[in-house]
Amino acid sequence: MTCLKPEDRGPADGNAGSLDFNPFDAMTPRLPSEADKTARNGQRVKSNDVTPTGVYKPNYNILTPHMRSPDYVQMSTAAAITLGVMNGKMHRCACTRCLNLLLTYPEGCRANCAYCGLARHREAERDYADRNFIRVDWPAVPMEEIVDIVARDGENSPFHRMCISMITHPNSDADTVTVLKKWTDRITADSIPVSILSNPTTMKRNDVKVLKDLGADIFTVALDAATPALFGRTRGKGVNSPHSWKKYWEVLNDARDIFGNQKFGAHIIVGMGETEHEVLTLVQQLVDMGGHSHMFCFFPEKGSLMDHLPATPRDQWRRVQLARYLIDYVGVRIDQMRFDEEGRVSDFGLPQGELDTIIDAGIAFRTSGCPGKFAEDISACDRPYGDSPPSDIASFPFQPIKKDIKKIRRQLDMRDRALLEV
């Protein structure tokens, strides 16, 4: 597995700041700069025009091949290990149950999201296929090879789900259709269902319908930012990026109409400057629409416009994880909870005995995402260590055991919080 080294993490430890939450004013991204014309739009890769030969493992010291979707896609390091195209192993877990596929082009993603390692502002620094994303490298693999391997495994495949991740690129919509069709022509939805992580900026309502008609099972929208102000600052005009809150919600509503109840959702990153009340209000809104929230803990991605900022404090993250689980799966509503003057959860809206049972079960603190084959509240998309180092786990990619639950309880700091409320 390729991970960032501890010395690369900067101010990323779970409780690096003096506060137990990341306030809006402290989480300002750097302003992006534009690359020289010779480095824009994948010019180096296209000029060198190196022919790809099989699997490409990111290597910053060689000429990056000229790879394009739909013939090539990238995949997470965990998925590559599980698929058998890379060697390695993951700390305390058997890699991943989700085959995450990412569209790829020399021009890369044309958006400039402040927290993302794939952002456009990195053009001068690193070719697109060599950029880190959620803390790891993403090797590129021919799509035909991927389908051959998975189809050969049949019912014995370790994957519970496949997910196509779109990017902001003129060809992304059409190529997503082609990649999906390559998959569904040979692999049935009953054996391995497909999720779509969409790019609303380039999509119309009919694009959503086409993906459903071709066999996609779940459609998700990466809102990421929990409020319009945060969205604009980290994904929109604030960083010279094309995304808009309005357009993302338009496509999310299309997904609700087309994919139906429990078959759509939104990604949310916790700790970028929103209050706990704000993010949980969004969680409740999604549940009321018939969808789900998939949560990530903010981690300062190396090379991003926010890599100088602190990771989400663990107590903030644990409170939101627990509250989100109660809203999504236990039927607790946000209006049953209580919040302090800083918007932090001070009461989860359940008797202590019931809350203890849920905490001890540990599922609330596992990675959240599209479901696998075990249970609706256990994600196939376990993204091992995508939002934290293994030394200080944020989202558990495996079932927490007794020692993990003990640490989670310390991070929740429930006794001290209760005393403050007296």
JOQUILIN-V255932 format. One record per residue. N is the residue number from 1. SS is DSSP state (H for helix, E for strand, - for the rest). PHI is phi in whole degrees, 0 to 359 (NA if undefined). Layout:
[[N;SS;PHI] [N;SS;PHI]]
This chain:
[[1;-;NA] [2;-;261] [3;-;235] [4;-;290] [5;-;285] [6;H;308] [7;H;287] [8;H;275] [9;-;281] [10;-;60] [11;-;276] [12;-;255] [13;-;297] [14;-;306] [15;-;233] [16;-;291] [17;-;273] [18;-;276] [19;-;263] [20;-;262] [21;-;202] [22;-;261] [23;-;284] [24;H;305] [25;H;295] [26;H;270] [27;-;250] [28;-;277] [29;-;290] [30;-;293] [31;-;280] [32;-;283] [33;-;244] [34;-;269] [35;-;288] [36;-;300] [37;H;304] [38;H;290] [39;H;252] [40;H;282] [41;H;54] [42;H;68] [43;H;301] [44;H;298] [45;H;294] [46;H;289] [47;H;290] [48;H;289] [49;-;50] [50;-;284] [51;-;288] [52;-;287] [53;-;227] [54;-;72] [55;-;292] [56;E;248] [57;-;260] [58;-;312] [59;-;214] [60;-;280] [61;-;248] [62;-;233] [63;-;286] [64;-;291] [65;-;296] [66;-;272] [67;-;251] [68;-;219] [69;-;284] [70;-;272] [71;-;291] [72;E;242] [73;E;223] [74;E;265] [75;E;217] [76;-;297] [77;H;304] [78;H;299] [79;H;294] [80;H;295] [81;H;293] [82;H;297] [83;H;290] [84;-;95] [85;-;264] [86;-;222] [87;-;271] [88;-;143] [89;-;210] [90;E;251] [91;-;299] [92;-;65] [93;E;212] [94;-;269] [95;-;61] [96;-;217] [97;-;261] [98;E;239] [99;E;270] [100;E;276] [101;E;248] [102;E;240] [103;E;299] [104;-;218] [105;-;211] [106;-;303] [107;-;291] [108;-;71] [109;-;285] [110;-;269] [111;-;271] [112;-;223] [113;-;302] [114;-;294] [115;-;261] [116;-;256] [117;-;286] [118;-;269] [119;-;300] [120;H;301] [121;H;296] [122;H;272] [123;-;306] [124;-;289] [125;-;277] [126;-;201] [127;-;298] [128;H;304] [129;H;292] [130;H;257] [131;-;276] [132;-;284] [133;E;210] [134;-;41] [135;-;82] [136;E;228] [137;-;283] [138;-;235] [139;-;298] [140;E;257] [141;E;223] [142;E;301] [143;H;299] [144;H;298] [145;H;294] [146;H;299] [147;H;297] [148;H;302] [149;H;296] [150;H;291] [151;H;297] [152;H;293] [153;H;286] [154;H;58] [155;H;292] [156;H;271] [157;-;299] [158;-;286] [159;-;274] [160;-;268] [161;E;196] [162;E;242] [163;E;229] [164;E;264] [165;E;260] [166;-;279] [167;-;229] [168;-;277] [169;-;205] [170;-;303] [171;-;264] [172;H;299] [173;H;295] [174;H;295] [175;H;288] [176;H;298] [177;H;299] [178;H;295] [179;H;297] [180;H;299] [181;H;293] [182;H;303] [183;H;287] [184;H;289] [185;-;295] [186;-;235] [187;-;232] [188;-;282] [189;-;295] [190;-;293] [191;-;276] [192;-;218] [193;E;291] [194;E;243] [195;E;251] [196;E;242] [197;E;262] [198;-;275] [199;-;242] [200;H;304] [201;H;303] [202;H;256] [203;-;258] [204;-;243] [205;H;304] [206;H;294] [207;H;299] [208;H;295] [209;H;296] [210;H;301] [211;H;295] [212;H;296] [213;H;296] [214;-;275] [215;-;114] [216;-;296] [217;-;263] [218;E;226] [219;E;238] [220;E;236] [221;E;238] [222;E;274] [223;E;302] [224;E;63] [225;-;281] [226;-;275] [227;-;224] [228;H;303] [229;H;295] [230;H;294] [231;H;299] [232;H;298] [233;H;286] [234;H;253] [235;H;228] [236;-;242] [237;H;299] [238;H;299] [239;H;234] [240;-;54] [241;-;240] [242;-;274] [243;-;285] [244;-;222] [245;H;303] [246;H;299] [247;H;294] [248;H;298] [249;H;289] [250;H;300] [251;H;287] [252;H;298] [253;H;293] [254;H;299] [255;H;298] [256;H;301] [257;H;292] [258;H;271] [259;H;274] [260;-;91] [261;-;304] [262;-;68] [263;-;243] [264;E;213] [265;E;193] [266;E;223] [267;E;277] [268;E;224] [269;E;260] [270;E;263] [271;-;106] [272;-;263] [273;-;129] [274;-;279] [275;-;273] [276;H;298] [277;H;295] [278;H;295] [279;H;290] [280;H;285] [281;H;297] [282;H;295] [283;H;302] [284;H;297] [285;H;300] [286;H;296] [287;H;297] [288;H;296] [289;H;283] [290;-;103] [291;-;245] [292;E;229] [293;E;253] [294;E;243] [295;E;256] [296;E;234] [297;E;269] [298;-;300] [299;-;229] [300;-;289] [301;-;298] [302;-;301] [303;-;92] [304;-;275] [305;-;284] [306;-;238] [307;-;285] [308;-;264] [309;-;259] [310;-;284] [311;-;298] [312;-;299] [313;-;303] [314;H;296] [315;H;291] [316;H;301] [317;H;297] [318;H;294] [319;H;298] [320;H;290] [321;H;306] [322;H;294] [323;H;296] [324;H;299] [325;H;297] [326;H;297] [327;H;287] [328;H;286] [329;H;234] [330;H;250] [331;-;86] [332;-;286] [333;-;256] [334;H;299] [335;H;286] [336;H;273] [337;-;271] [338;E;238] [339;E;228] [340;-;273] [341;-;293] [342;-;263] [343;-;81] [344;-;276] [345;E;294] [346;E;245] [347;E;209] [348;-;273] [349;-;83] [350;-;229] [351;-;302] [352;H;302] [353;H;297] [354;H;293] [355;H;295] [356;H;300] [357;H;298] [358;H;292] [359;H;298] [360;H;294] [361;H;293] [362;-;81] [363;H;295] [364;H;300] [365;H;255] [366;E;279] [367;-;301] [368;-;258] [369;-;176] [370;-;296] [371;E;291] [372;-;257] [373;-;262] [374;-;274] [375;-;195] [376;-;298] [377;-;263] [378;-;243] [379;E;284] [380;-;287] [381;-;275] [382;-;269] [383;-;37] [384;-;306] [385;-;59] [386;-;284] [387;-;234] [388;-;187] [389;-;284] [390;H;300] [391;H;286] [392;H;212] [393;-;296] [394;-;269] [395;-;259] [396;E;285] [397;-;276] [398;-;216] [399;-;288] [400;-;300] [401;-;260] [402;H;305] [403;H;293] [404;H;291] [405;H;296] [406;H;299] [407;H;292] [408;H;301] [409;H;296] [410;H;297] [411;H;292] [412;H;296] [413;-;56] [414;H;294] [415;H;295] [416;H;294] [417;H;296] [418;H;297] [419;H;295] [420;H;293] [421;H;276] [422;-;290]]
